[in-house]
Amino acid sequence: MGQMEWAMWANEQAIASSLIVLLGGILGLTQVFPSWGFGLYGVIIGIVMFLFEYPRSQRKKGTTCERMYQHFLAVAVSKLGIFGSNYFIRFVLFILVGVPCCFQLPTVIGGMCFFITSILYFVAAMKGESWSRSTQKAGQDEQTALSMVSNPPSAPPPRLPEGVSVSAFQRQVSAASRVYSTRESSYQHAG
């Protein structure tokens, strides 16, 4: 069994968390909740963290499915150096970013999601993972996806297993129908 890559799950959790904080921040900017500054913080940090977490890291094994237009943001994240690639720094970053989100009701759930994201990044850092820019060329992912598409079946169900000829199958079906008809007739005689 292969080793699980925790950073992949942390990245997906971070994307979801930033969108939740963004929506909570928009709700916090309404006149219903006091201290609209935390709502503004939620909107800004939701957008910034979404842009920071949008590019996926290169997987250690297998293929990496890049997000659309991620190569533009991957250049920016890779230029951050250790601040963009080290998951211990992301662990601390998500804790610090999540604390102010807990001071206003609409952004509390997003703040808790940031804390869960920080735990996932901590586990990824303890496993020795780090962010690396994807080396996949543009358009390579689409070619891989197109090569994996299979043609639809040519015969309706039930389809014969490979290697079984039609005549052998017809013999089995006729033998089964004879057994069924003899059982049926024996039940009729008994009743």
Secondary structure by P-SEA (a helix, b strand, c coil): cccccaaaaaaaaaaaaaaaaaaaaaaaaccccccaaaaaaaaaaaaaaaaaaccccccccccccccccaaaaaaaaaacccccccaaaaaaaaaaaaccccccccaaaaaaaaaaaaaaaaaaaaabbbbbccccccaaaaaaaaaacccccccccccccccccaaaaaaaaaaaaaaaaaaaaaaaaac
